[in-house]
Amino acid sequence: MLEQGPETRTMTDSAKQEAARRAHFDLIQDVPLEISVEVGRAKRLVREIVELSSGSIIELDKQAGGPVDIIANGQLIARGEVVVIDENFGVRITEIVERKRNRA
């Protein structure tokens, strides 16, 4: 009979933890996420908003051709560039944003 040392037990525990993580991830894969693309922002006074009409232009804080923010459920996840696919807009991802983890 083979004895298991601490290294073997740790590897087994790691394998179990990884399997549990995968199982949990499998549970949420079909959950829908709201994805939006933000081309820029602007701040205006209420007076300026009330004065808007068809043809009004609102200048945004980003340059034309600059990267756009890709947001999933309100959380910035990536940046990309706007592309045209047939007659629809799309976004080519150019950067995945690192997620900051809060550790207790």
C-alpha positions as CSV (number, residue, x, y, z in Angstrom):
1,M,0.0,0.0,0.0
2,L,1.3,3.4,-0.9
3,E,1.4,6.2,1.6
4,Q,0.3,9.6,0.6
5,G,2.5,12.5,1.7
6,P,1.4,16.1,2.2
7,E,2.4,16.9,-1.4
8,T,0.1,14.2,-2.8
9,R,-2.8,15.3,-0.6
10,T,-2.3,18.9,-1.6
11,M,-2.4,18.0,-5.3
12,T,-5.5,16.0,-4.7
13,D,-7.1,18.9,-2.9
14,S,-6.1,21.2,-5.7
15,A,-7.6,18.9,-8.2
16,K,-10.9,18.8,-6.2
17,Q,-11.0,22.5,-5.9
18,E,-10.4,23.0,-9.6
19,A,-13.2,20.5,-10.4
20,A,-15.5,22.4,-8.1
21,R,-14.6,25.7,-9.7
22,R,-15.4,24.2,-13.1
23,A,-18.7,22.8,-11.9
24,H,-19.7,26.2,-10.5
25,F,-18.7,28.0,-13.7
26,D,-20.8,25.5,-15.7
27,L,-23.8,26.5,-13.6
28,I,-23.6,30.2,-14.7
29,Q,-22.5,29.9,-18.3
30,D,-26.1,30.3,-19.6
31,V,-26.8,33.4,-17.5
32,P,-27.4,36.4,-19.8
33,L,-25.3,39.5,-19.4
34,E,-26.1,43.0,-20.6
35,I,-23.3,44.2,-22.8
36,S,-23.0,47.8,-23.8
37,V,-20.3,49.9,-25.6
38,E,-19.6,53.4,-24.4
39,V,-18.1,55.8,-27.0
40,G,-17.8,58.7,-24.6
41,R,-19.4,60.8,-21.9
42,A,-20.4,64.4,-21.5
43,K,-21.7,66.5,-18.6
44,R,-24.3,69.2,-19.3
45,L,-26.6,71.4,-17.3
46,V,-30.3,70.7,-17.2
47,R,-30.8,73.9,-19.1
48,E,-28.6,72.6,-21.9
49,I,-30.4,69.3,-22.1
50,V,-33.8,71.0,-22.2
51,E,-32.6,73.0,-25.2
52,L,-31.6,70.0,-27.2
53,S,-33.4,69.4,-30.5
54,S,-33.1,67.2,-33.5
55,G,-29.7,68.0,-35.1
56,S,-28.1,69.1,-31.8
57,I,-24.6,67.8,-31.3
58,I,-23.2,66.8,-27.9
59,E,-19.4,66.7,-27.8
60,L,-18.0,63.7,-26.0
61,D,-14.9,63.3,-23.9
62,K,-13.2,60.9,-26.3
63,Q,-11.5,61.4,-29.6
64,A,-13.0,60.0,-32.8
65,G,-11.2,56.7,-33.6
66,G,-10.2,56.3,-30.0
67,P,-10.9,53.1,-28.0
68,V,-14.4,52.5,-26.7
69,D,-15.3,50.9,-23.4
70,I,-17.0,47.5,-23.3
71,I,-19.2,47.1,-20.3
72,A,-20.9,43.9,-18.9
73,N,-23.6,44.5,-16.3
74,G,-22.2,47.9,-15.5
75,Q,-18.6,46.6,-15.1
76,L,-15.8,47.7,-17.5
77,I,-14.4,44.4,-18.9
78,A,-12.5,45.5,-22.1
79,R,-11.7,48.2,-24.6
80,G,-11.9,48.0,-28.4
81,E,-12.4,49.7,-31.7
82,V,-15.6,50.3,-33.6
83,V,-15.9,48.3,-36.8
84,V,-18.6,47.9,-39.4
85,I,-19.9,44.5,-40.3
86,D,-22.2,44.6,-43.3
87,E,-24.5,47.4,-42.2
88,N,-24.1,46.9,-38.4
89,F,-21.7,48.3,-35.9
90,G,-19.4,45.9,-34.0
91,V,-16.4,46.2,-31.7
92,R,-13.0,44.5,-32.1
93,I,-11.6,43.9,-28.7
94,T,-8.1,45.3,-28.3
95,E,-7.6,45.1,-24.5
96,I,-9.1,43.0,-21.7
97,V,-9.2,45.0,-18.5
98,E,-7.5,43.4,-15.5
99,R,-10.0,42.7,-12.8
100,K,-9.0,44.1,-9.4
101,R,-9.8,41.5,-6.7
102,N,-10.7,42.6,-3.1
103,R,-9.2,40.2,-0.7
104,A,-10.3,40.0,2.9
